């Protein structure tokens, strides 16, 4: 974790800087280089940064888990087989998102950056 240093009178004070603050600063620096009249480029950078964060993939996994059919919920005209298939699909997608979050946290995907 990075630290911000401030010099007060005769002593040095070091306080931790949160990852969110560092990320916000870095994204702001990148976005400052992009012409603000080009919203497509701006959104592409925002999306790229978002996809590189493990918290984004964990949030997607949570949303997929939330969307899974639950017993006793209104199912409309869906059959039990269709609900089971949908449940399996959403569970598999949520697991894939959680796996990607783990890979990002472990920096394993960094090794493949140059190969893409």
N, CA, C and O atoms as a GROMACS GRO file, in nm:
protein
  464
    1UNK      N    1   0.084  -0.117   0.000
    1UNK     CA    2   0.000   0.000   0.000
    1UNK      C    3   0.089   0.123   0.000
    1UNK      O    4   0.189   0.127   0.071
    2UNK      N    5   0.053   0.220  -0.077
    2UNK     CA    6   0.130   0.343  -0.084
    2UNK      C    7   0.100   0.431   0.036
    2UNK      O    8   0.002   0.409   0.107
    3UNK      N    9   0.183   0.528   0.057
    3UNK     CA   10   0.162   0.618   0.169
    3UNK      C   11   0.182   0.760   0.123
    3UNK      O   12   0.263   0.788   0.035
    4UNK      N   13   0.107   0.849   0.183
    4UNK     CA   14   0.123   0.991   0.156
    4UNK      C   15   0.203   1.050   0.271
    4UNK      O   16   0.176   1.021   0.387
    5UNK      N   17   0.300   1.131   0.238
    5UNK     CA   18   0.385   1.189   0.341
    5UNK      C   19   0.355   1.338   0.350
    5UNK      O   20   0.354   1.408   0.248
    6UNK      N   21   0.332   1.385   0.471
    6UNK     CA   22   0.313   1.528   0.491
    6UNK      C   23   0.414   1.574   0.595
    6UNK      O   24   0.440   1.504   0.693
    7UNK      N   25   0.469   1.691   0.573
    7UNK     CA   26   0.570   1.745   0.663
    7UNK      C   27   0.504   1.847   0.754
    7UNK      O   28   0.457   1.951   0.708
    8UNK      N   29   0.499   1.817   0.880
    8UNK     CA   30   0.443   1.909   0.978
    8UNK      C   31   0.556   1.953   1.070
    8UNK      O   32   0.643   1.874   1.105
    9UNK      N   33   0.554   2.075   1.109
    9UNK     CA   34   0.653   2.137   1.198
    9UNK      C   35   0.783   2.059   1.205
    9UNK      O   36   0.868   2.072   1.116
   10UNK      N   37   0.802   1.977   1.307
   10UNK     CA   38   0.928   1.906   1.325
   10UNK      C   39   0.916   1.755   1.303
   10UNK      O   40   1.014   1.683   1.320
   11UNK      N   41   0.800   1.707   1.268
   11UNK     CA   42   0.787   1.562   1.254
   11UNK      C   43   0.722   1.525   1.120
   11UNK      O   44   0.650   1.603   1.060
   12UNK      N   45   0.752   1.405   1.079
   12UNK     CA   46   0.697   1.353   0.954
   12UNK      C   47   0.578   1.265   0.988
   12UNK      O   48   0.585   1.181   1.077
   13UNK      N   49   0.470   1.285   0.917
   13UNK     CA   50   0.349   1.206   0.938
   13UNK      C   51   0.323   1.126   0.811
   13UNK      O   52   0.314   1.182   0.702
   14UNK      N   53   0.311   0.997   0.826
   14UNK     CA   54   0.283   0.910   0.712
   14UNK      C   55   0.146   0.848   0.732
   14UNK      O   56   0.119   0.785   0.834
   15UNK      N   57   0.060   0.868   0.634
   15UNK     CA   58  -0.073   0.807   0.643
   15UNK      C   59  -0.096   0.722   0.518
   15UNK      O   60  -0.057   0.762   0.408
   16UNK      N   61  -0.158   0.607   0.535
   16UNK     CA   62  -0.179   0.519   0.419
   16UNK      C   63  -0.277   0.581   0.320
   16UNK      O   64  -0.373   0.648   0.359
   17UNK      N   65  -0.252   0.559   0.193
   17UNK     CA   66  -0.342   0.604   0.087
   17UNK      C   67  -0.416   0.481   0.036
   17UNK      O   68  -0.354   0.379   0.005
   18UNK      N   69  -0.547   0.492   0.029
   18UNK     CA   70  -0.626   0.376  -0.012
   18UNK      C   71  -0.605   0.345  -0.159
   18UNK      O   72  -0.568   0.431  -0.239
   19UNK      N   73  -0.630   0.220  -0.192
   19UNK     CA   74  -0.619   0.176  -0.332
   19UNK      C   75  -0.719   0.252  -0.418
   19UNK      O   76  -0.689   0.289  -0.531
   20UNK      N   77  -0.836   0.276  -0.363
   20UNK     CA   78  -0.940   0.348  -0.438
   20UNK      C   79  -0.892   0.489  -0.474
   20UNK      O   80  -0.915   0.536  -0.585
   21UNK      N   81  -0.824   0.556  -0.379
   21UNK     CA   82  -0.773   0.690  -0.405
   21UNK      C   83  -0.666   0.687  -0.513
   21UNK      O   84  -0.665   0.770  -0.604
   22UNK      N   85  -0.575   0.589  -0.503
   22UNK     CA   86  -0.471   0.576  -0.604
   22UNK      C   87  -0.530   0.548  -0.741
   22UNK      O   88  -0.487   0.606  -0.841
   23UNK      N   89  -0.628   0.459  -0.746
   23UNK     CA   90  -0.692   0.424  -0.872
   23UNK      C   91  -0.763   0.544  -0.931
   23UNK      O   92  -0.754   0.570  -1.051
   24UNK      N   93  -0.835   0.617  -0.847
   24UNK     CA   94  -0.907   0.735  -0.894
   24UNK      C   95  -0.810   0.838  -0.952
   24UNK      O   96  -0.838   0.899  -1.055
   25UNK      N   97  -0.697   0.855  -0.886
   25UNK     CA   98  -0.596   0.949  -0.934
   25UNK      C   99  -0.541   0.903  -1.070
   25UNK      O  100  -0.528   0.983  -1.162
   26UNK      N  101  -0.509   0.774  -1.080
   26UNK     CA  102  -0.452   0.722  -1.205
   26UNK      C  103  -0.552   0.730  -1.320
   26UNK      O  104  -0.515   0.767  -1.431
   27UNK      N  105  -0.677   0.696  -1.293
   27UNK     CA  106  -0.781   0.704  -1.397
   27UNK      C  107  -0.798   0.850  -1.438
   27UNK      O  108  -0.812   0.880  -1.557
   28UNK      N  109  -0.798   0.940  -1.342
   28UNK     CA  110  -0.810   1.082  -1.373
   28UNK      C  111  -0.696   1.130  -1.461
   28UNK      O  112  -0.716   1.209  -1.553
   29UNK      N  113  -0.575   1.083  -1.432
   29UNK     CA  114  -0.457   1.120  -1.512
   29UNK      C  115  -0.470   1.069  -1.655
   29UNK      O  116  -0.438   1.141  -1.750
   30UNK      N  117  -0.518   0.945  -1.671
   30UNK     CA  118  -0.535   0.889  -1.805
   30UNK      C  119  -0.645   0.962  -1.880
   30UNK      O  120  -0.628   0.997  -1.997
   31UNK      N  121  -0.757   0.986  -1.813
   31UNK     CA  122  -0.869   1.052  -1.879
   31UNK      C  123  -0.837   1.196  -1.915
   31UNK      O  124  -0.894   1.250  -2.009
   32UNK      N  125  -0.746   1.260  -1.841
   32UNK     CA  126  -0.707   1.398  -1.872
   32UNK      C  127  -0.636   1.405  -2.007
   32UNK      O  128  -0.637   1.510  -2.071
   33UNK      N  129  -0.574   1.298  -2.049
   33UNK     CA  130  -0.503   1.295  -2.177
   33UNK      C  131  -0.597   1.274  -2.295
   33UNK      O  132  -0.558   1.295  -2.410
   34UNK      N  133  -0.719   1.234  -2.268
   34UNK     CA  134  -0.815   1.205  -2.375
   34UNK      C  135  -0.899   1.330  -2.400
   34UNK      O  136  -0.940   1.398  -2.306
   35UNK      N  137  -0.923   1.359  -2.524
   35UNK     CA  138  -1.008   1.471  -2.560
   35UNK      C  139  -1.148   1.443  -2.507
   35UNK      O  140  -1.209   1.341  -2.539
   36UNK      N  141  -1.199   1.535  -2.425
   36UNK     CA  142  -1.330   1.514  -2.362
   36UNK      C  143  -1.444   1.515  -2.463
   36UNK      O  144  -1.555   1.474  -2.432
   37UNK      N  145  -1.416   1.563  -2.584
   37UNK     CA  146  -1.518   1.562  -2.688
   37UNK      C  147  -1.530   1.424  -2.754
   37UNK      O  148  -1.612   1.404  -2.843
   38UNK      N  149  -1.448   1.331  -2.709
   38UNK     CA  150  -1.451   1.197  -2.767
   38UNK      C  151  -1.502   1.098  -2.662
   38UNK      O  152  -1.422   1.026  -2.602
   39UNK      N  153  -1.633   1.093  -2.640
   39UNK     CA  154  -1.689   1.007  -2.534
   39UNK      C  155  -1.666   0.858  -2.557
   39UNK      O  156  -1.664   0.780  -2.462
   40UNK      N  157  -1.649   0.818  -2.681
   40UNK     CA  158  -1.627   0.676  -2.708
   40UNK      C  159  -1.491   0.633  -2.654
   40UNK      O  160  -1.480   0.528  -2.590
   41UNK      N  161  -1.387   0.713  -2.679
   41UNK     CA  162  -1.256   0.680  -2.625
   41UNK      C  163  -1.256   0.685  -2.473
   41UNK      O  164  -1.198   0.599  -2.407
   42UNK      N  165  -1.320   0.786  -2.418
   42UNK     CA  166  -1.327   0.801  -2.274
   42UNK      C  167  -1.393   0.678  -2.211
   42UNK      O  168  -1.344   0.623  -2.112
   43UNK      N  169  -1.505   0.637  -2.268
   43UNK     CA  170  -1.577   0.520  -2.215
   43UNK      C  171  -1.494   0.393  -2.232
   43UNK      O  172  -1.499   0.305  -2.146
   44UNK      N  173  -1.420   0.382  -2.340
   44UNK     CA  174  -1.335   0.265  -2.362
   44UNK      C  175  -1.227   0.255  -2.254
   44UNK      O  176  -1.198   0.146  -2.205
   45UNK      N  177  -1.168   0.368  -2.218
   45UNK     CA  178  -1.067   0.367  -2.112
   45UNK      C  179  -1.131   0.330  -1.978
   45UNK      O  180  -1.077   0.249  -1.904
   46UNK      N  181  -1.246   0.389  -1.949
   46UNK     CA  182  -1.315   0.357  -1.824
   46UNK      C  183  -1.350   0.209  -1.816
   46UNK      O  184  -1.334   0.146  -1.712
   47UNK      N  185  -1.398   0.154  -1.926
   47UNK     CA  186  -1.436   0.013  -1.931
   47UNK      C  187  -1.313  -0.077  -1.915
   47UNK      O  188  -1.320  -0.180  -1.847
   48UNK      N  189  -1.202  -0.039  -1.977
   48UNK     CA  190  -1.079  -0.117  -1.965
   48UNK      C  191  -1.028  -0.120  -1.822
   48UNK      O  192  -0.988  -0.225  -1.771
   49UNK      N  193  -1.030  -0.005  -1.757
   49UNK     CA  194  -0.986   0.001  -1.618
   49UNK      C  195  -1.079  -0.081  -1.530
   49UNK      O  196  -1.034  -0.155  -1.443
   50UNK      N  197  -1.207  -0.068  -1.554
   50UNK     CA  198  -1.305  -0.143  -1.475
   50UNK      C  199  -1.286  -0.294  -1.491
   50UNK      O  200  -1.293  -0.368  -1.393
   51UNK      N  201  -1.262  -0.339  -1.613
   51UNK     CA  202  -1.245  -0.482  -1.638
   51UNK      C  203  -1.115  -0.536  -1.582
   51UNK      O  204  -1.099  -0.658  -1.567
   52UNK      N  205  -1.022  -0.449  -1.550
   52UNK     CA  206  -0.895  -0.492  -1.494
   52UNK      C  207  -0.899  -0.504  -1.342
   52UNK      O  208  -0.799  -0.541  -1.280
   53UNK      N  209  -1.012  -0.473  -1.281
   53UNK     CA  210  -1.025  -0.477  -1.135
   53UNK      C  211  -1.098  -0.603  -1.090
   53UNK      O  212  -1.202  -0.640  -1.144
   54UNK      N  213  -1.042  -0.668  -0.991
   54UNK     CA  214  -1.104  -0.789  -0.937
   54UNK      C  215  -1.240  -0.759  -0.877
   54UNK      O  216  -1.331  -0.842  -0.885
   55UNK      N  217  -1.256  -0.642  -0.815
   55UNK     CA  218  -1.385  -0.609  -0.752
   55UNK      C  219  -1.498  -0.602  -0.855
   55UNK      O  220  -1.612  -0.632  -0.822
   56UNK      N  221  -1.467  -0.563  -0.977
   56UNK     CA  222  -1.568  -0.560  -1.083
   56UNK      C  223  -1.619  -0.701  -1.112
   56UNK      O  224  -1.739  -0.722  -1.127
   57UNK      N  225  -1.527  -0.795  -1.119
   57UNK     CA  226  -1.566  -0.933  -1.150
   57UNK      C  227  -1.638  -0.999  -1.034
   57UNK      O  228  -1.728  -1.080  -1.055
   58UNK      N  229  -1.601  -0.964  -0.910
   58UNK     CA  230  -1.675  -1.016  -0.795
   58UNK      C  231  -1.816  -0.959  -0.792
   58UNK      O  232  -1.911  -1.031  -0.759
   59UNK      N  233  -1.831  -0.833  -0.827
   59UNK     CA  234  -1.964  -0.771  -0.832
   59UNK      C  235  -2.050  -0.837  -0.939
   59UNK      O  236  -2.168  -0.863  -0.917
   60UNK      N  237  -1.991  -0.866  -1.057
   60UNK     CA  238  -2.066  -0.935  -1.163
   60UNK      C  239  -2.109  -1.074  -1.116
   60UNK      O  240  -2.220  -1.117  -1.143
   61UNK      N  241  -2.019  -1.142  -1.044
   61UNK     CA  242  -2.053  -1.276  -0.992
   61UNK      C  243  -2.169  -1.266  -0.893
   61UNK      O  244  -2.260  -1.349  -0.896
   62UNK      N  245  -2.167  -1.166  -0.807
   62UNK     CA  246  -2.277  -1.148  -0.711
   62UNK      C  247  -2.409  -1.121  -0.782
   62UNK      O  248  -2.513  -1.173  -0.742
   63UNK      N  249  -2.405  -1.041  -0.888
   63UNK     CA  250  -2.527  -1.013  -0.964
   63UNK      C  251  -2.580  -1.139  -1.033
   63UNK      O  252  -2.701  -1.161  -1.038
   64UNK      N  253  -2.490  -1.220  -1.086
   64UNK     CA  254  -2.533  -1.346  -1.148
   64UNK      C  255  -2.593  -1.442  -1.046
   64UNK      O  256  -2.692  -1.509  -1.074
   65UNK      N  257  -2.533  -1.448  -0.927
   65UNK     CA  258  -2.588  -1.532  -0.820
   65UNK      C  259  -2.728  -1.482  -0.780
   65UNK      O  260  -2.819  -1.562  -0.757
   66UNK      N  261  -2.742  -1.351  -0.773
   66UNK     CA  262  -2.870  -1.293  -0.736
   66UNK      C  263  -2.978  -1.326  -0.840
   66UNK      O  264  -3.094  -1.341  -0.804
   67UNK      N  265  -2.940  -1.336  -0.967
   67UNK     CA  266  -3.036  -1.360  -1.075
   67UNK      C  267  -3.079  -1.507  -1.086
   67UNK      O  268  -3.172  -1.539  -1.160
   68UNK      N  269  -3.012  -1.595  -1.012
   68UNK     CA  270  -3.049  -1.738  -1.021
   68UNK      C  271  -3.190  -1.760  -0.970
   68UNK      O  272  -3.234  -1.694  -0.875
   69UNK      N  273  -3.262  -1.852  -1.033
   69UNK     CA  274  -3.400  -1.882  -0.987
   69UNK      C  275  -3.398  -1.939  -0.844
   69UNK      O  276  -3.311  -2.017  -0.807
   70UNK      N  277  -3.497  -1.898  -0.766
   70UNK     CA  278  -3.508  -1.947  -0.628
   70UNK      C  279  -3.637  -2.026  -0.613
   70UNK      O  280  -3.737  -1.996  -0.679
   71UNK      N  281  -3.635  -2.127  -0.528
   71UNK     CA  282  -3.759  -2.203  -0.504
   71UNK      C  283  -3.868  -2.112  -0.449
   71UNK      O  284  -3.844  -2.031  -0.360
   72UNK      N  285  -3.985  -2.127  -0.501
   72UNK     CA  286  -4.098  -2.048  -0.454
   72UNK      C  287  -4.117  -1.916  -0.528
   72UNK      O  288  -4.218  -1.849  -0.508
   73UNK      N  289  -4.022  -1.878  -0.611
   73UNK     CA  290  -4.036  -1.756  -0.689
   73UNK      C  291  -4.132  -1.779  -0.804
   73UNK      O  292  -4.150  -1.891  -0.851
   74UNK      N  293  -4.194  -1.672  -0.849
   74UNK     CA  294  -4.280  -1.680  -0.966
   74UNK      C  295  -4.194  -1.711  -1.088
   74UNK      O  296  -4.096  -1.641  -1.115
   75UNK      N  297  -4.229  -1.816  -1.160
   75UNK     CA  298  -4.147  -1.859  -1.274
   75UNK      C  299  -4.217  -1.837  -1.408
   75UNK      O  300  -4.162  -1.872  -1.512
   76UNK      N  301  -4.334  -1.780  -1.407
   76UNK     CA  302  -4.405  -1.757  -1.533
   76UNK      C  303  -4.437  -1.889  -1.601
   76UNK      O  304  -4.486  -1.981  -1.536
   77UNK      N  305  -4.410  -1.900  -1.728
   77UNK     CA  306  -4.439  -2.021  -1.805
   77UNK      C  307  -4.317  -2.112  -1.819
   77UNK      O  308  -4.321  -2.209  -1.895
   78UNK      N  309  -4.210  -2.081  -1.748
   78UNK     CA  310  -4.088  -2.162  -1.757
   78UNK      C  311  -4.112  -2.298  -1.690
   78UNK      O  312  -4.173  -2.306  -1.584
   79UNK      N  313  -4.062  -2.401  -1.754
   79UNK     CA  314  -4.074  -2.535  -1.698
   79UNK      C  315  -3.963  -2.556  -1.594
   79UNK      O  316  -3.869  -2.476  -1.585
   80UNK      N  317  -3.975  -2.662  -1.518
   80UNK     CA  318  -3.872  -2.694  -1.419
   80UNK      C  319  -3.738  -2.720  -1.486
   80UNK      O  320  -3.633  -2.683  -1.432
   81UNK      N  321  -3.740  -2.783  -1.603
   81UNK     CA  322  -3.616  -2.810  -1.676
   81UNK      C  323  -3.552  -2.680  -1.723
   81UNK      O  324  -3.430  -2.665  -1.717
   82UNK      N  325  -3.632  -2.586  -1.771
   82UNK     CA  326  -3.578  -2.457  -1.815
   82UNK      C  327  -3.519  -2.378  -1.697
   82UNK      O  328  -3.415  -2.314  -1.711
   83UNK      N  329  -3.586  -2.385  -1.583
   83UNK     CA  330  -3.534  -2.317  -1.464
   83UNK      C  331  -3.403  -2.380  -1.417
   83UNK      O  332  -3.310  -2.309  -1.377
   84UNK      N  333  -3.396  -2.511  -1.423
   84UNK     CA  334  -3.273  -2.580  -1.383
   84UNK      C  335  -3.159  -2.545  -1.477
   84UNK      O  336  -3.046  -2.523  -1.434
   85UNK      N  337  -3.188  -2.540  -1.608
   85UNK     CA  338  -3.086  -2.504  -1.706
   85UNK      C  339  -3.037  -2.360  -1.683
   85UNK      O  340  -2.918  -2.333  -1.689
   86UNK      N  341  -3.130  -2.271  -1.657
   86UNK     CA  342  -3.095  -2.130  -1.631
   86UNK      C  343  -3.012  -2.119  -1.504
   86UNK      O  344  -2.916  -2.043  -1.498
   87UNK      N  345  -3.049  -2.197  -1.402
   87UNK     CA  346  -2.975  -2.195  -1.277
   87UNK      C  347  -2.831  -2.243  -1.298
   87UNK      O  348  -2.737  -2.183  -1.246
   88UNK      N  349  -2.814  -2.350  -1.372
   88UNK     CA  350  -2.680  -2.402  -1.401
   88UNK      C  351  -2.596  -2.301  -1.479
   88UNK      O  352  -2.478  -2.282  -1.450
   89UNK      N  353  -2.657  -2.237  -1.578
   89UNK     CA  354  -2.586  -2.138  -1.660
   89UNK      C  355  -2.539  -2.020  -1.575
   89UNK      O  356  -2.424  -1.977  -1.584
   90UNK      N  357  -2.629  -1.967  -1.493
   90UNK     CA  358  -2.593  -1.853  -1.409
   90UNK      C  359  -2.488  -1.890  -1.305
   90UNK      O  360  -2.399  -1.810  -1.276
   91UNK      N  361  -2.497  -2.010  -1.249
   91UNK     CA  362  -2.398  -2.054  -1.151
   91UNK      C  363  -2.260  -2.068  -1.216
   91UNK      O  364  -2.159  -2.030  -1.157
   92UNK      N  365  -2.257  -2.122  -1.337
   92UNK     CA  366  -2.129  -2.137  -1.410
   92UNK      C  367  -2.070  -2.001  -1.445
   92UNK      O  368  -1.949  -1.981  -1.435
   93UNK      N  369  -2.154  -1.907  -1.487
   93UNK     CA  370  -2.106  -1.773  -1.520
   93UNK      C  371  -2.052  -1.702  -1.396
   93UNK      O  372  -1.950  -1.634  -1.402
   94UNK      N  373  -2.122  -1.717  -1.284
   94UNK     CA  374  -2.076  -1.656  -1.159
   94UNK      C  375  -1.942  -1.714  -1.116
   94UNK      O  376  -1.854  -1.642  -1.070
   95UNK      N  377  -1.926  -1.845  -1.132
   95UNK     CA  378  -1.799  -1.909  -1.097
   95UNK      C  379  -1.687  -1.858  -1.186
   95UNK      O  380  -1.576  -1.834  -1.139
   96UNK      N  381  -1.715  -1.842  -1.315
   96UNK     CA  382  -1.614  -1.790  -1.408
   96UNK      C  383  -1.572  -1.648  -1.369
   96UNK      O  384  -1.454  -1.615  -1.375
   97UNK      N  385  -1.666  -1.566  -1.328
   97UNK     CA  386  -1.635  -1.429  -1.285
   97UNK      C  387  -1.549  -1.431  -1.158
   97UNK      O  388  -1.453  -1.355  -1.147
   98UNK      N  389  -1.583  -1.518  -1.064
   98UNK     CA  390  -1.503  -1.528  -0.941
   98UNK      C  391  -1.361  -1.578  -0.973
   98UNK      O  392  -1.264  -1.531  -0.914
   99UNK      N  393  -1.350  -1.673  -1.065
   99UNK     CA  394  -1.218  -1.723  -1.105
   99UNK      C  395  -1.135  -1.612  -1.169
   99UNK      O  396  -1.015  -1.602  -1.143
  100UNK      N  397  -1.197  -1.529  -1.252
  100UNK     CA  398  -1.123  -1.419  -1.314
  100UNK      C  399  -1.078  -1.320  -1.208
  100UNK      O  400  -0.967  -1.266  -1.216
  101UNK      N  401  -1.161  -1.294  -1.108
  101UNK     CA  402  -1.123  -1.204  -0.999
  101UNK      C  403  -1.001  -1.258  -0.925
  101UNK      O  404  -0.910  -1.182  -0.891
  102UNK      N  405  -0.998  -1.388  -0.902
  102UNK     CA  406  -0.883  -1.450  -0.834
  102UNK      C  407  -0.757  -1.435  -0.919
  102UNK      O  408  -0.651  -1.400  -0.867
  103UNK      N  409  -0.770  -1.461  -1.049
  103UNK     CA  410  -0.654  -1.446  -1.139
  103UNK      C  411  -0.601  -1.303  -1.140
  103UNK      O  412  -0.480  -1.281  -1.143
  104UNK      N  413  -0.692  -1.206  -1.138
  104UNK     CA  414  -0.650  -1.066  -1.135
  104UNK      C  415  -0.580  -1.032  -1.004
  104UNK      O  416  -0.480  -0.961  -1.003
  105UNK      N  417  -0.633  -1.083  -0.893
  105UNK     CA  418  -0.572  -1.056  -0.762
  105UNK      C  419  -0.432  -1.117  -0.752
  105UNK      O  420  -0.344  -1.060  -0.689
  106UNK      N  421  -0.414  -1.232  -0.814
  106UNK     CA  422  -0.285  -1.300  -0.809
  106UNK      C  423  -0.189  -1.252  -0.919
  106UNK      O  424  -0.075  -1.299  -0.927
  107UNK      N  425  -0.235  -1.160  -1.002
  107UNK     CA  426  -0.156  -1.104  -1.112
  107UNK      C  427  -0.111  -1.211  -1.212
  107UNK      O  428  -0.007  -1.198  -1.277
  108UNK      N  429  -0.188  -1.315  -1.224
  108UNK     CA  430  -0.154  -1.423  -1.317
  108UNK      C  431  -0.180  -1.378  -1.461
  108UNK      O  432  -0.107  -1.419  -1.552
  109UNK      N  433  -0.281  -1.297  -1.482
  109UNK     CA  434  -0.314  -1.252  -1.618
  109UNK      C  435  -0.210  -1.154  -1.670
  109UNK      O  436  -0.203  -1.132  -1.791
  110UNK      N  437  -0.129  -1.093  -1.582
  110UNK     CA  438  -0.026  -1.000  -1.626
  110UNK      C  439   0.077  -1.068  -1.717
  110UNK      O  440   0.134  -1.005  -1.806
  111UNK      N  441   0.100  -1.197  -1.693
  111UNK     CA  442   0.198  -1.271  -1.772
  111UNK      C  443   0.158  -1.283  -1.919
  111UNK      O  444   0.244  -1.299  -2.006
  112UNK      N  445   0.028  -1.276  -1.949
  112UNK     CA  446  -0.022  -1.293  -2.084
  112UNK      C  447  -0.045  -1.160  -2.155
  112UNK      O  448  -0.091  -1.158  -2.270
  113UNK      N  449  -0.015  -1.050  -2.090
  113UNK     CA  450  -0.044  -0.918  -2.145
  113UNK      C  451   0.021  -0.896  -2.280
  113UNK      O  452  -0.043  -0.842  -2.371
  114UNK      N  453   0.146  -0.935  -2.296
  114UNK     CA  454   0.216  -0.913  -2.421
  114UNK      C  455   0.175  -1.007  -2.532
  114UNK      O  456   0.203  -0.980  -2.649
  115UNK      N  457   0.108  -1.116  -2.499
  115UNK     CA  458   0.069  -1.215  -2.599
  115UNK      C  459  -0.061  -1.182  -2.669
  115UNK      O  460  -0.094  -1.242  -2.771
  116UNK      N  461  -0.135  -1.087  -2.616
  116UNK     CA  462  -0.265  -1.055  -2.674
  116UNK      C  463  -0.254  -0.962  -2.790
  116UNK      O  464  -0.355  -0.926  -2.850
   0.00000   0.00000   0.00000
